[in-house]
């Protein structure tokens, strides 16, 4: 069963764990304390990591899979508040990578009017290969239609072949690529994929 995430501490804990499993580079990008910061952000309204933007697939009483998604208007109105809250929770750990974070914000998740963004999607290990991620992606498209969005947009790591194949099977196409330099030897290589909403 698909539903909106609930504003509670258990969902917040699962949310933080799942975000970090789907974006393993987050601790390098945001610094120490990102796990707790994500939990706090989830519990607050009007930021792009809020429970308001999370859909979950429940298998019985357990969360099997979750997706973080939002439209252009939410991103535009909540981006500054998200940054302020992140700084409040992470303080100087956030400043260590400020130049990388600025580059990250300009590329990953950058949206145009009419876009609906899939930020993170992840499934708990014991529920993998049961089609839950596919169902959540289809539900996200319905959410996008409700918001009058015209284009589904996501960024996926180049090395995540299974996810790329899933997105392609749902009609997403590769639109562009970009690299974000973390340090002298580490790059985050991403593919932007898009799908027009019918």
Buried (B, 14 or more C-beta within 10 A) or exposed (E): EBEEBEBEEEBBBBBBBBBBBBBEBBBBBBBBBBBBBBBBBBBBEEBBBBBBBBBBBBBEEEBBBBBBBBBBBBBEEBBEBBBEBBBEBBEEBBEBBEEBBEBBEEBBBBBEEBBBBBBBBBBBEEBBEBEBBBBBBEBBBEBBEEBEBBBBBBBBBEEBEEBBEBBEEBEBEEEEEBEBEBEEEEEBEBBBBBBEBE
